[in-house]
Amino acid sequence: MTETSQFPKSFLFGGAIAANQAEGAWQEGGRGLSNIDMIPHGPDRMPVKLGYVSDPQLDAQHYYPSHSGIDFYHHYQEDLDMLADMGLEIFRTSISWSRLFPNGDESQPNPEGLAFYQNLFEACRQRKMKILVTLAHFDIPMGLVRDYGSWRNRQVIDFYLNFAETCFKAFGQLVDYWITFNEINIVLHSPFSGAGLTISENEYRDQVLFQAAHHMLLASSKAVKSFKNLCPQGQIGCMIAGGSFYPYSCNPDDVWKAMMDDRLNTFFVDVQVHGEYPFYMDNILKDKNVSLDITEEDRQTLKSSVDFVAFSYYSSRTSIADMSRVEINSGNVVKSAKNPYLQVSDWGWAIDPKGLRITINSLYEKYRKPLFIVENGLGAQDILEADKTVHDPYRIAYMEEHLKEVAKALEDNIPLIGYISWGILDLVSASTGEMSKRYGVIYVDKDDQGQGTLARYKKDSYYWYQKLITDRNLD
Ligand code: BG6
């Protein structure tokens, strides 16, 4: 078989941001407080983000990057102009739940919030871009966190459904693709940032996390069913933080560990594609001493199937039965042994283009649904030159190497809807809260302390991506 790096016209090239990391305007347009607003930059970030601080508060000593983000709320017209000039075919963003439902439990949405997204999506349409919307991208109103305990509480399912249905009714005609939750599996790894969960010392962490995950899966399934009624022409998918787990060695213990680690990620997809927990989950939960509150009615509720499987891909992971024997990859929320065959980014994330083809093949083999790569990219330090150019050959190389593997996956006969580059405009990092961890092909002038003009500048990678979208060929 000859492998070429060609992309058919139907394959969508996109760019992604998310409300929580880009919009800012945290107190404008009637928006309520969200979990992301409580997560500071700096050394106190991790305990809050991981759910160890029981009732996070705002104070004057900390800087909270989400409050201003990259001020996409006020800049979106000029940002979309730059993206349209680049030829972007699909724009992915999320809807800030607390912009529509400031406390989360209101029955009627905030009209100003609806108007903002209506205008935003119309602006995309006017520029001939398709739209992918994530309903909840690491985002839940603080009202639901404080008054209900977030996703540990079943009542939150109905509030989410009301939010989802409001969005389907308001924007169903404008939006092409929907995702119910960004990286739903991250609830197990970063509970507060991922799902608004704080866990006290006297609670059993795994019990809280798996029960919350169950509620999110019920909510997703209800939203999918409702979507099929409200928007029968549309497409709705699930999403995980992807990346296959490799065994560290051919020791069968490592191979088994890799399989189990993979299952802890992909069971979320199994439920959302097959409408039930996979056969191995009972034993995993038993081993973890988790007793899931799952009713017969829940099992019926779960019976739905998404139209496509979306995933983010930054790295493969490496599993070893005895983690104490090896160096651990720093920086990434999903723990992994350091893979001696791979280079890492400035933030310690393993760089593995071939792993993308492996991940695509393994997901398709399991689920036989069209796949959508909705995040990929390199977080790196960039230098804004005096003449306002940014030379980022490392980012171009990263994207090129990954896209070559995507092209091979197309040749593997896998239906791929498209490739969406993460952080198409520089934005606040979800893990570190930094601006200096830049992913964009567009530079945003802002630093880790929130200082900067917010001016946008095209990087070299902008022109490279523009050419690729036109040529549809990497050779
Ligand atoms: C994904 C998230 O986990 O990775 C994004 O969906 C996030 O929200 C992206 O920004 C990159 O991670 P980070 O931590 O470098 O921003």
Residues whose N, C-alpha, C, O or C-beta is under 5 A from the ligand:
A	BS01	BG6	E183 G379 V428 S429 A430 S431 T432
